[in-house]
């Protein structure tokens, strides 16, 4: 093979993978402000990309089995036309149902381009194999380098420094270049190796058609591919429960998943490395089970470290096993089965597991499956019964630790219920004195029982920033109209008087069900109370009235979805306030400092902003289970003296410590719909 051809191959393969991965966050950033952050948006987008990958591999599989002139014409036509057919932003069907509008728009706009980017790497491997007589599995590793580059570059550099319109232009240019590369390589291969067959209008079957793959091997490929992909998605879900749904949650699990292919799909990988990874994986499983397991423990440094280690080692073991079981010739079928396993994992993670399991059990269970499969393969020469006995013996300590960790969650006299849907898992704790709801690591609401059931609690006590503003507004007998993005347990409804109105916007139907069935804030609300199932930003846009106060309290894990905090979004909220109204944003957080983002939005909109931190004593029944809070409060010039007076009065409290941070001393960070990067909000 000529050096120039090799260079073109080494350029085309990672570029195609880079474009596949870079398209996903760009499309997501375009769709979220338009359709909101609902399950329909993310589920449809996720399944579309997974299906596109599977179809791309199937397309490559079909073309490699029909290497005649028509096949090359199809590929060259796709390579040249796909960039021309690409339309970003995707086609928008305003009057259609959400799921069908998103799916149809994506198929028409970027479907052909994704078929090209996902198939070209496999096709090139087929062409190289025909020329050199050896399957170049290393090119699969090279393609994953391109994927990892996109995975790291987008959140840490691209979205910080390049505006969305420029990203779209760059994506289109790279698609055109990839199309030209693909067409050139197809033409080179056709002229070299297919000219004689094409001239005779024949389509000779490739050599790999004569390799018989047992069903048992096909099942093994599917199982391991499904398992490692499920582990990756489970790790992302667990990290999202801590960090929120943003790139920081999936960079590490997905990056390790891809790099493990690069490490193991080479001729330098040795069986003893797989054995070493198996031993280390056993220790990582025990470490994760002892610190986190199936419990609601926060992912502090040690549990997080064990999670990452268990994930990474599972990927290494699983992908090393796949490489050892690779076919001698039928590599295109091999990759198609891997893609099928990945697509099944995506379908289970987004649809089936949330319906069947009430917690993220699949992560640890599939890690154990990979570990057990690896042990059984390493002991392949032994009889089945001794192998199973050994596996059970080494698994007992870990299984016992998982059981003990789950038992330790139980509280005497408290009924604990776990529920789950696409958005994540929730835990409801019901005792004779209080009821609470939380996600894996984040509390979402508490209600006292008995005579105090109408008292605001937790983040919403009268000593919090929100409570101070609402308590003062309630001193005026005139009716108040309040809007809240994020329902939780419905605790803010405790402030509603008979003459008031409150509107909640919520996207998770499970949260609404829990708030109505397990808590009484909504049912006991004396005023008008409306819960609307819609993305909060879209809900504010579509509401016909104005508000005295708007509260943004939509937590995803320990973070607020970025599309709710851009300058565009804040400007929309402020435009929905009555004269003298307040916009309050709940920004209590363990990892992200959102005040600089809001400070920029306030300055651009001509409003003032202050953050108020309230640190009460440890939560008890007597102090309404008050928790530390940070609220950002937007106010107009006319309300400056009022707010300053209210905060000054509150600071006389002898039980709560307050800290005030005015926006004019904070260095602003610019977030817009076209440019926002979550890494800019990371705390120092």
C-alpha positions as CSV (number, residue, x, y, z in Angstrom):
1,X,0.0,0.0,0.0
2,X,1.3,3.4,-0.9
3,X,2.3,5.9,1.8
4,X,-0.2,8.5,0.5
5,X,-3.1,5.9,0.8
6,X,-2.0,5.0,4.3
7,X,-2.0,8.7,5.3
8,X,-5.5,9.2,3.8
9,X,-6.7,6.1,5.8
10,X,-5.2,7.3,9.0
11,X,-6.8,10.7,8.4
12,X,-10.3,9.4,7.4
13,X,-10.8,6.8,10.1
14,X,-10.4,9.1,13.2
15,X,-12.1,12.0,11.4
16,X,-15.3,10.0,10.8
17,X,-15.4,8.9,14.5
18,X,-14.7,12.5,15.6
19,X,-17.6,13.8,13.5
20,X,-20.0,11.1,14.8
21,X,-19.3,12.1,18.4
22,X,-19.1,15.8,17.9
23,X,-22.5,15.9,16.2
24,X,-24.3,14.6,19.3
25,X,-23.6,17.5,21.7
26,X,-24.1,20.1,18.9
27,X,-27.5,18.6,18.0
28,X,-28.4,18.4,21.7
29,X,-27.5,22.0,22.3
30,X,-29.7,23.0,19.4
31,X,-32.7,20.9,20.4
32,X,-32.9,21.7,24.1
33,X,-34.0,25.3,23.9
34,X,-36.5,24.4,21.2
35,X,-38.1,21.2,22.6
36,X,-37.0,21.5,26.3
37,X,-35.2,18.9,28.4
38,X,-38.0,16.4,28.5
39,X,-37.6,12.6,28.4
40,X,-39.0,12.7,24.8
41,X,-36.2,15.0,23.7
42,X,-33.3,13.0,25.2
43,X,-34.7,9.5,24.7
44,X,-35.5,10.2,21.0
45,X,-32.1,11.8,20.4
46,X,-30.2,9.0,22.1
47,X,-32.0,6.2,20.4
48,X,-31.6,8.0,17.0
49,X,-27.8,8.1,17.3
50,X,-27.6,4.5,18.5
51,X,-29.8,3.4,15.7
52,X,-27.7,5.4,13.2
53,X,-24.5,3.6,14.4
54,X,-26.2,0.2,14.0
55,X,-27.4,1.1,10.5
56,X,-24.0,2.4,9.5
57,X,-22.4,-0.8,10.5
58,X,-25.1,-2.8,8.7
59,X,-24.5,-0.7,5.6
60,X,-20.8,-1.4,5.7
61,X,-21.5,-5.1,6.2
62,X,-23.7,-5.2,3.2
63,X,-21.3,-3.2,0.9
64,X,-18.3,-5.4,1.9
65,X,-20.2,-8.5,0.9
66,X,-21.0,-7.0,-2.5
67,X,-17.8,-5.4,-3.8
68,X,-19.0,-4.9,-7.3
69,X,-19.3,-1.7,-9.3
70,X,-22.8,-0.8,-8.0
71,X,-21.6,-1.0,-4.4
72,X,-18.8,1.5,-5.1
73,X,-21.2,3.8,-7.0
74,X,-23.5,3.8,-3.9
75,X,-20.7,4.6,-1.6
76,X,-19.2,7.3,-3.7
77,X,-22.7,8.8,-4.2
78,X,-23.3,8.8,-0.4
79,X,-19.9,10.3,0.3
80,X,-20.5,13.2,-2.1
81,X,-24.2,13.7,-1.4
82,X,-24.4,13.3,2.4
83,X,-22.7,16.6,3.2
84,X,-24.9,18.4,0.7
85,X,-28.0,16.8,2.3
86,X,-27.0,17.7,5.8
87,X,-29.1,20.5,7.4
88,X,-28.2,21.9,10.7
89,X,-30.2,23.1,12.7
90,X,-32.4,20.1,12.0
91,X,-35.8,20.5,10.2
92,X,-38.4,21.8,12.7
93,X,-42.0,20.5,12.6
94,X,-43.7,22.9,14.9
95,X,-47.2,21.3,14.9
96,X,-46.1,17.7,15.1
97,X,-45.9,15.6,18.3
98,X,-42.5,16.1,20.0
99,X,-41.1,12.6,19.5
100,X,-42.1,12.3,15.8
101,X,-41.0,15.9,15.1
102,X,-37.5,15.3,16.6
103,X,-37.0,11.9,15.0
104,X,-38.2,13.0,11.5
105,X,-36.1,16.2,11.7
106,X,-33.0,14.2,12.6
107,X,-33.5,11.6,10.0
108,X,-34.0,14.1,7.2
109,X,-31.3,16.5,8.4
110,X,-28.3,14.4,9.5
111,X,-29.3,10.8,8.7
112,X,-27.2,10.3,5.6
113,X,-24.2,12.0,7.1
114,X,-24.3,9.7,10.1
115,X,-24.5,6.6,7.9
116,X,-21.4,7.9,6.2
117,X,-19.4,8.7,9.4
118,X,-20.3,5.4,11.1
119,X,-19.7,3.1,8.1
120,X,-16.6,4.4,6.5
121,X,-14.2,3.1,9.2
122,X,-15.5,-0.4,8.8
123,X,-15.4,-0.2,5.0
124,X,-11.7,1.0,5.0
125,X,-10.8,-1.9,7.3
126,X,-12.4,-4.3,4.7
127,X,-10.4,-2.7,1.8
128,X,-7.1,-2.9,3.8
129,X,-7.8,-6.5,4.7
130,X,-8.4,-7.4,1.0
131,X,-5.1,-5.8,0.0
132,X,-2.9,-7.0,2.9
133,X,-4.5,-10.3,3.7
134,X,-4.7,-9.4,7.5
135,X,-7.6,-7.7,9.2
136,X,-6.4,-4.3,10.6
137,X,-8.1,-4.4,13.9
138,X,-5.8,-1.6,15.0
139,X,-7.9,0.8,12.9
140,X,-10.8,0.2,15.2
141,X,-8.6,1.5,18.0
142,X,-7.5,4.4,15.8
143,X,-11.2,5.3,15.2
144,X,-11.8,5.4,19.0
145,X,-8.9,7.9,19.4
146,X,-10.9,10.2,17.2
147,X,-14.0,9.6,19.3
148,X,-12.1,10.3,22.5
149,X,-10.6,13.5,21.0
150,X,-14.2,14.7,20.3
151,X,-15.3,13.6,23.7
152,X,-12.6,15.7,25.4
153,X,-12.4,18.6,23.0
154,X,-16.0,19.5,23.1
155,X,-16.7,20.3,26.8
156,X,-13.2,21.5,27.6
157,X,-12.4,23.6,24.6
158,X,-14.9,23.8,21.7
159,X,-18.0,24.9,23.6
160,X,-15.9,27.3,25.7
161,X,-14.3,29.1,22.8
162,X,-16.4,28.6,19.7
163,X,-20.0,29.8,19.3
164,X,-22.7,27.4,18.1
165,X,-23.1,28.9,14.6
166,X,-19.3,28.6,14.1
167,X,-19.4,25.0,15.3
168,X,-22.2,24.2,12.8
169,X,-20.1,25.7,9.9
170,X,-17.0,23.8,11.0
171,X,-19.0,20.5,11.2
172,X,-20.3,21.0,7.7
173,X,-16.8,21.7,6.3
174,X,-15.4,18.6,8.0
175,X,-18.3,16.5,6.6
176,X,-17.4,17.8,3.1
177,X,-13.7,16.9,3.6
178,X,-14.6,13.5,5.0
179,X,-16.9,12.9,2.0
180,X,-14.1,13.7,-0.4
181,X,-11.7,11.4,1.5
182,X,-14.2,8.6,1.5
183,X,-14.9,9.0,-2.2
184,X,-11.1,9.1,-3.0
185,X,-10.3,6.0,-1.0
186,X,-13.3,4.1,-2.5
187,X,-12.0,5.1,-6.0
188,X,-8.5,4.0,-5.2
189,X,-9.6,0.6,-3.9
190,X,-12.0,0.1,-6.9
191,X,-9.3,0.9,-9.5
192,X,-6.8,-1.4,-7.7
193,X,-8.8,-4.4,-6.8
194,X,-12.2,-4.4,-8.4
195,X,-11.6,-3.2,-12.0
196,X,-11.5,-6.7,-13.5
197,X,-14.6,-7.8,-11.7
198,X,-16.5,-4.6,-12.5
199,X,-15.7,-4.8,-16.2
200,X,-17.3,-8.2,-16.2
201,X,-20.3,-6.9,-14.2
202,X,-19.7,-9.6,-11.6
203,X,-19.9,-9.5,-7.8
204,X,-17.7,-12.1,-6.3
205,X,-18.3,-13.0,-2.7
206,X,-15.5,-12.1,-0.4
207,X,-13.4,-14.7,1.3
208,X,-15.0,-14.1,4.7
209,X,-18.3,-15.5,3.5
210,X,-16.8,-19.0,4.0
211,X,-16.0,-18.6,7.7
212,X,-18.7,-20.3,9.8
213,X,-19.4,-18.5,13.1
214,X,-21.1,-20.7,15.7
215,X,-24.3,-19.3,17.3
216,X,-22.5,-19.7,20.7
217,X,-19.8,-17.2,19.5
218,X,-22.4,-14.8,18.2
219,X,-24.1,-14.9,21.6
220,X,-20.9,-14.3,23.4
221,X,-20.1,-11.3,21.3
222,X,-23.5,-9.9,21.9
223,X,-23.4,-10.6,25.7
224,X,-20.1,-8.9,26.2
225,X,-20.8,-6.0,24.0
226,X,-24.2,-5.5,25.7
227,X,-22.6,-5.8,29.2
228,X,-19.7,-3.3,28.7
229,X,-22.0,-0.8,27.0
230,X,-24.6,-1.2,29.8
231,X,-21.8,-0.6,32.4
232,X,-20.8,2.5,30.6
233,X,-24.3,3.9,30.5
234,X,-24.9,2.9,34.2
235,X,-21.7,4.7,35.3
236,X,-22.9,7.8,33.4
237,X,-26.3,7.6,35.1
238,X,-24.7,7.3,38.5
239,X,-22.3,10.2,37.9
240,X,-25.2,12.2,36.6
241,X,-27.1,11.8,39.8
242,X,-24.2,13.5,41.5
243,X,-23.0,16.1,38.9
244,X,-26.2,16.6,36.9
245,X,-26.8,15.7,33.3
246,X,-23.9,17.4,31.6
247,X,-20.7,16.5,29.7
248,X,-18.7,16.1,32.9
249,X,-20.9,13.1,33.8
250,X,-20.1,11.1,30.7
251,X,-16.6,12.2,29.7
252,X,-14.8,9.8,32.0
253,X,-17.0,6.6,31.6
254,X,-17.3,7.0,27.8
255,X,-13.7,8.0,27.4
256,X,-12.5,4.8,29.3
257,X,-14.9,2.7,27.3
258,X,-13.4,4.0,24.0
259,X,-9.8,3.9,25.1
260,X,-10.1,0.3,26.3
261,X,-10.9,-0.7,22.6
262,X,-7.7,1.2,21.6
263,X,-5.6,-0.6,24.2
264,X,-7.0,-4.2,23.7
265,X,-7.7,-4.3,19.9
266,X,-4.0,-4.4,19.1
267,X,-1.4,-7.2,18.5
268,X,0.5,-6.0,21.6
269,X,-2.2,-7.0,24.0
270,X,-1.3,-10.1,25.9
271,X,-3.5,-12.7,27.8
272,X,-1.6,-12.1,31.1
273,X,-2.8,-8.4,30.9
274,X,-6.4,-9.7,30.8
275,X,-5.7,-11.9,33.8
276,X,-4.2,-9.0,35.7
277,X,-7.2,-6.8,34.9
278,X,-9.5,-9.5,36.2
279,X,-7.7,-9.7,39.5
280,X,-7.8,-5.9,39.9
281,X,-11.5,-5.9,38.9
282,X,-12.3,-8.2,41.7
283,X,-10.8,-5.8,44.2
284,X,-12.5,-2.8,42.5
285,X,-15.9,-4.5,42.8
286,X,-15.4,-5.2,46.5
287,X,-14.3,-1.6,47.0
288,X,-17.3,-0.1,45.2
289,X,-19.7,-2.5,47.0
290,X,-18.3,-1.6,50.4
291,X,-18.5,2.2,49.9
292,X,-21.5,2.6,47.6
293,X,-23.2,-0.6,46.3
294,X,-26.9,0.0,45.8
295,X,-27.1,2.6,48.5
296,X,-27.9,6.3,48.2
297,X,-24.4,7.3,49.5
298,X,-22.9,10.3,47.8
299,X,-20.2,9.7,45.3
300,X,-17.5,11.1,47.5
301,X,-13.8,10.6,46.5
302,X,-13.5,6.9,47.4
303,X,-16.9,5.7,46.0
304,X,-16.2,7.8,42.9
305,X,-12.7,6.3,42.6
306,X,-14.0,2.7,42.9
307,X,-16.8,3.5,40.4
308,X,-14.3,4.7,37.8
309,X,-11.9,1.8,38.5
310,X,-14.6,-0.9,38.3
311,X,-15.9,0.7,35.1
312,X,-12.5,1.0,33.4
313,X,-11.4,-2.5,34.3
314,X,-14.7,-4.0,33.2
315,X,-14.2,-2.3,29.8
316,X,-10.6,-3.7,29.6
317,X,-11.6,-7.2,30.5
318,X,-14.7,-7.3,28.3
319,X,-13.0,-5.8,25.2
320,X,-10.0,-8.0,25.7
321,X,-12.3,-11.1,25.7
322,X,-13.9,-9.8,22.5
323,X,-10.5,-9.4,20.8
324,X,-9.5,-12.9,21.9
325,X,-12.8,-14.2,20.4
326,X,-12.5,-12.2,17.1
327,X,-13.1,-14.0,13.8
328,X,-10.3,-14.9,11.4
329,X,-12.1,-13.2,8.5
330,X,-15.7,-12.1,9.1
331,X,-14.8,-8.8,10.9
332,X,-17.7,-6.9,9.4
333,X,-20.1,-9.3,11.0
334,X,-18.1,-9.0,14.2
335,X,-18.5,-5.2,14.3
336,X,-22.2,-5.5,13.4
337,X,-22.8,-7.8,16.3
338,X,-20.9,-5.4,18.6
339,X,-23.1,-2.5,17.4
340,X,-26.2,-4.7,18.0
341,X,-25.2,-5.3,21.5
342,X,-24.6,-1.6,22.1
343,X,-27.9,-0.7,20.6
344,X,-29.7,-3.3,22.9
345,X,-27.8,-1.8,25.8
346,X,-29.0,1.7,24.9
347,X,-32.6,0.5,24.5
348,X,-32.5,-1.2,27.9
349,X,-30.9,1.8,29.6
350,X,-33.4,4.3,28.3
351,X,-36.6,2.2,28.2
352,X,-36.5,-1.3,29.7
353,X,-34.4,-1.0,32.8
354,X,-36.3,2.1,34.1
355,X,-39.5,0.1,33.8
356,X,-38.2,-3.1,35.3
357,X,-35.7,-1.9,38.0
358,X,-36.4,0.6,40.8
359,X,-32.7,1.6,41.2
360,X,-29.6,1.5,39.0
361,X,-28.9,-2.2,39.8
362,X,-27.7,-2.9,36.2
363,X,-24.3,-1.3,36.7
364,X,-23.0,-3.5,39.5
365,X,-24.8,-6.6,38.2
366,X,-23.3,-6.3,34.7
367,X,-19.8,-5.6,36.2
368,X,-20.2,-8.9,38.0
369,X,-21.3,-10.6,34.7
370,X,-18.1,-9.3,33.0
371,X,-16.0,-10.4,35.9
372,X,-17.6,-13.8,36.0
373,X,-17.4,-14.3,32.3
374,X,-13.7,-13.4,32.4
375,X,-13.0,-15.9,35.2
376,X,-14.8,-18.7,33.4
377,X,-12.9,-18.0,30.2
378,X,-9.6,-18.0,32.0
379,X,-10.5,-21.4,33.5
380,X,-11.8,-22.8,30.2
381,X,-9.8,-25.9,30.4
382,X,-11.5,-27.0,33.7
383,X,-14.8,-28.8,33.8
384,X,-17.9,-26.6,34.2
385,X,-18.9,-27.5,37.7
386,X,-15.5,-26.7,39.3
387,X,-15.4,-23.4,37.3
388,X,-18.8,-22.4,38.7
389,X,-17.9,-23.4,42.2
390,X,-14.8,-21.3,42.1
391,X,-16.7,-18.3,40.6
392,X,-19.3,-18.6,43.4
393,X,-16.6,-18.8,46.1
394,X,-14.8,-15.7,45.0
395,X,-18.1,-13.8,44.6
396,X,-19.5,-14.5,48.0
397,X,-17.6,-11.7,49.8
398,X,-18.7,-9.1,47.3
399,X,-22.3,-10.3,47.3
400,X,-22.4,-10.3,51.1
401,X,-21.0,-6.7,51.1
402,X,-23.7,-5.6,48.7
403,X,-26.3,-7.1,50.9
404,X,-24.9,-5.5,54.0
405,X,-24.7,-2.0,52.3
406,X,-28.3,-2.3,51.3
407,X,-29.4,-3.4,54.8
408,X,-27.5,-0.5,56.4
409,X,-30.0,1.9,54.7
410,X,-32.9,0.7,56.6
411,X,-34.2,2.9,59.5
412,X,-36.4,1.4,62.2
413,X,-40.0,2.8,61.9
414,X,-39.3,4.3,58.5
415,X,-40.8,2.9,55.3
416,X,-38.4,3.4,52.3
417,X,-39.7,3.1,48.8
418,X,-37.5,3.2,45.6
419,X,-39.0,4.2,42.3
420,X,-37.5,4.9,38.9
421,X,-38.2,6.1,35.4
422,X,-36.1,7.5,32.5
423,X,-35.1,10.6,34.4
424,X,-33.6,8.6,37.2
425,X,-34.2,6.9,40.6
426,X,-36.0,8.4,43.5
427,X,-36.2,7.3,47.1
428,X,-39.2,8.1,49.4
429,X,-38.7,7.9,53.1
430,X,-41.9,7.9,55.2
431,X,-41.7,8.0,59.0
432,X,-44.3,8.9,61.7
433,X,-42.9,12.4,61.8
434,X,-41.7,13.4,58.3
435,X,-41.8,12.3,54.6
436,X,-38.9,13.1,52.3
437,X,-38.0,12.4,48.6
438,X,-34.5,12.4,47.2
439,X,-32.6,11.2,44.2
440,X,-29.5,9.1,44.7
441,X,-27.7,11.9,46.5
442,X,-29.8,15.0,46.4
443,X,-32.7,15.8,48.7
444,X,-35.7,17.2,46.8
445,X,-38.2,17.9,49.6
446,X,-39.4,17.2,53.1
447,X,-42.8,17.6,54.8
448,X,-43.5,17.5,58.5
449,X,-46.6,15.6,59.7
450,X,-49.4,16.7,61.9
451,X,-50.1,20.3,62.8
452,X,-46.9,21.5,61.0
453,X,-47.7,19.9,57.6
454,X,-48.2,23.4,56.0
455,X,-44.8,24.7,57.2
456,X,-42.1,25.3,54.6
457,X,-39.1,23.1,55.2
458,X,-35.6,22.1,54.0
459,X,-34.5,24.5,51.3
460,X,-37.6,26.6,51.5
461,X,-37.8,27.7,55.2
462,X,-38.7,31.3,56.0
463,X,-35.1,31.9,57.0
464,X,-33.8,31.0,53.4
465,X,-33.3,33.6,50.7
466,X,-36.6,32.5,49.1
467,X,-38.4,32.5,52.4
468,X,-37.2,36.0,53.2
469,X,-38.6,37.4,49.9
470,X,-41.9,35.5,50.0
471,X,-42.5,36.3,53.7
472,X,-42.1,40.0,53.0
473,X,-44.2,39.9,49.9
474,X,-47.0,38.2,51.9
475,X,-47.3,41.2,54.2
476,X,-49.2,42.9,51.4
477,X,-52.7,41.5,51.3
478,X,-52.9,41.8,47.5
479,X,-52.9,38.5,45.6
480,X,-49.6,37.1,44.5
481,X,-48.9,35.0,41.4
482,X,-45.9,32.8,41.7
483,X,-44.2,30.5,39.2
484,X,-41.8,27.6,40.1
485,X,-39.6,25.7,37.6
486,X,-39.2,22.3,39.3
487,X,-41.9,20.7,41.6
488,X,-40.0,18.5,44.1
489,X,-42.4,17.7,46.9
490,X,-44.3,20.9,46.2
491,X,-42.9,22.6,49.3
492,X,-43.1,26.2,47.9
493,X,-46.9,25.8,47.9
494,X,-46.7,26.2,51.7
495,X,-46.4,30.0,51.1
496,X,-49.7,30.2,49.1
497,X,-52.6,32.1,50.7
498,X,-56.2,31.8,49.7
499,X,-56.0,34.8,47.4
500,X,-52.7,33.7,45.7
501,X,-51.9,31.5,42.7
502,X,-48.9,29.3,42.1
503,X,-47.9,27.5,38.9
504,X,-45.4,24.6,38.9
505,X,-43.6,23.4,35.7
506,X,-42.3,19.9,35.9
507,X,-41.0,17.4,33.2
508,X,-40.8,14.3,35.3
509,X,-44.2,12.6,35.7
510,X,-42.9,10.4,38.5
511,X,-42.1,13.6,40.6
512,X,-45.6,14.8,40.0
513,X,-47.1,11.5,41.0
514,X,-45.0,11.4,44.2
515,X,-45.9,15.0,45.1
516,X,-49.6,14.3,44.8
517,X,-49.6,10.9,46.5
518,X,-47.0,11.0,49.2
519,X,-47.1,14.7,50.2
520,X,-50.0,17.1,50.9
521,X,-48.5,20.5,50.0
522,X,-50.5,20.5,46.7
523,X,-53.8,19.0,48.0
524,X,-53.8,21.3,51.1
525,X,-52.9,24.4,49.1
526,X,-55.6,27.1,50.0
527,X,-55.1,29.1,46.8
528,X,-55.0,28.2,43.1
529,X,-52.4,25.6,42.4
530,X,-51.5,24.3,38.9
531,X,-48.9,21.7,37.9
532,X,-48.0,21.7,34.2
533,X,-46.1,18.9,32.6
534,X,-43.7,20.8,30.4
535,X,-40.1,22.0,30.4
536,X,-39.9,25.0,32.7
537,X,-38.4,27.4,30.2
538,X,-41.0,26.5,27.6
539,X,-43.7,26.7,30.2
540,X,-42.7,30.3,31.2
541,X,-42.6,31.3,27.5
542,X,-46.1,29.9,26.9
543,X,-47.8,31.3,30.0
544,X,-50.1,34.2,29.1
545,X,-49.8,36.1,32.5
546,X,-47.1,37.9,34.5
547,X,-45.7,36.9,37.9
548,X,-44.8,38.6,41.2
549,X,-42.1,36.0,41.7
550,X,-40.4,33.3,39.6
551,X,-38.3,30.6,41.1
552,X,-35.9,28.4,39.1
553,X,-35.4,25.2,41.2
554,X,-35.0,22.5,38.6
555,X,-32.2,20.3,39.9
556,X,-30.7,17.5,37.8
557,X,-28.6,15.6,40.2
558,X,-26.7,18.4,42.0
559,X,-26.9,20.9,39.1
560,X,-29.5,22.9,37.1
561,X,-29.7,22.1,33.4
562,X,-27.7,24.8,31.6
563,X,-30.4,25.7,29.1
564,X,-32.4,27.1,32.0
565,X,-29.7,29.5,33.0
566,X,-28.4,31.1,29.8
567,X,-28.7,34.8,29.3
568,X,-31.5,34.1,26.7
569,X,-33.5,32.1,29.3
570,X,-33.0,34.7,32.1
571,X,-34.1,37.5,29.8
572,X,-37.3,35.4,29.1
573,X,-38.0,35.0,32.8
574,X,-37.4,38.7,33.6
575,X,-39.8,39.6,30.8
576,X,-42.5,37.6,32.6
577,X,-42.3,39.5,35.9
578,X,-44.7,42.2,37.0
579,X,-43.2,45.6,37.9
580,X,-41.4,45.1,41.2
581,X,-41.3,41.4,40.7
582,X,-38.4,39.1,41.7
583,X,-36.6,36.3,39.9
584,X,-35.1,33.8,42.4
585,X,-32.7,31.0,41.4
586,X,-31.8,28.2,43.8
587,X,-28.1,27.6,43.2
588,X,-27.1,25.5,46.3
589,X,-24.4,23.2,45.0
590,X,-21.5,21.0,45.9
591,X,-19.6,21.3,42.6
592,X,-20.7,24.3,40.5
593,X,-20.7,28.0,41.2
594,X,-23.5,29.4,39.1
595,X,-23.4,33.0,40.4
596,X,-20.9,34.3,37.8
597,X,-23.3,33.0,35.0
598,X,-26.3,34.7,36.5
599,X,-24.3,37.9,37.2
600,X,-23.6,38.2,33.5
601,X,-27.3,37.6,32.6
602,X,-28.3,40.2,35.1
603,X,-25.9,42.8,33.7
604,X,-27.1,42.1,30.2
605,X,-30.7,42.5,31.2
606,X,-30.2,45.7,33.2
607,X,-31.1,44.1,36.6
608,X,-29.3,43.9,39.9
609,X,-28.4,40.5,41.5
610,X,-27.3,39.4,44.9
611,X,-26.6,35.9,46.3
612,X,-27.8,35.1,49.8
613,X,-26.3,32.1,51.6
614,X,-28.1,30.8,54.7
615,X,-26.4,28.4,57.0
616,X,-28.8,27.1,59.7
617,X,-28.0,24.7,62.6
618,X,-28.1,21.0,61.8
619,X,-31.6,20.0,60.6
620,X,-34.1,18.9,63.2
621,X,-37.9,18.7,63.6
622,X,-37.8,22.0,65.5
623,X,-36.1,24.1,62.8
624,X,-38.2,22.5,60.0
625,X,-35.3,20.4,58.8
626,X,-33.7,23.5,57.5
627,X,-30.7,22.9,55.2
628,X,-27.9,25.3,54.0
629,X,-29.0,27.2,50.9
630,X,-27.7,29.7,48.3
631,X,-30.2,31.7,46.4
632,X,-29.5,34.3,43.7
633,X,-32.1,37.1,43.7
634,X,-32.7,39.3,40.7
635,X,-34.3,42.7,41.4
636,X,-35.0,46.0,39.7
637,X,-33.8,49.5,40.9
638,X,-37.2,50.2,42.4
639,X,-36.8,47.2,44.8
640,X,-33.2,47.8,45.8
641,X,-34.0,49.5,49.2
642,X,-36.8,47.0,50.0
643,X,-34.5,43.9,49.5
644,X,-31.6,45.5,51.4
645,X,-34.0,46.2,54.3
646,X,-35.4,42.7,54.3
647,X,-32.0,41.1,54.3
648,X,-30.7,43.4,57.0
649,X,-33.6,42.4,59.2
650,X,-33.1,38.7,58.6
651,X,-29.4,39.0,59.5
652,X,-30.4,39.8,63.1
653,X,-31.2,36.1,63.5
654,X,-29.2,34.4,66.3
655,X,-29.6,30.9,64.8
656,X,-28.9,31.3,61.1
657,X,-25.6,32.6,59.7
658,X,-26.0,34.7,56.5
659,X,-23.5,35.7,53.8
660,X,-24.4,38.3,51.2
661,X,-22.5,38.5,47.8
662,X,-23.5,41.3,45.5
663,X,-23.2,40.7,41.8
664,X,-21.0,43.7,41.2
665,X,-18.0,42.1,42.9
666,X,-18.2,38.8,40.9
667,X,-16.4,38.2,37.6
668,X,-19.2,37.4,35.2
669,X,-19.2,34.3,32.9
670,X,-21.1,34.6,29.6
671,X,-23.6,31.8,28.9
672,X,-26.0,32.0,25.9
673,X,-28.0,29.5,24.0
674,X,-25.2,29.5,21.4
675,X,-22.3,29.3,23.8
676,X,-22.2,27.8,27.3
677,X,-19.8,25.4,28.9
678,X,-20.5,23.7,32.2
679,X,-16.7,23.4,33.0
680,X,-16.7,27.2,33.4
681,X,-19.0,26.9,36.4
682,X,-16.8,24.3,38.3
683,X,-15.9,25.5,41.8
684,X,-12.2,26.2,42.5
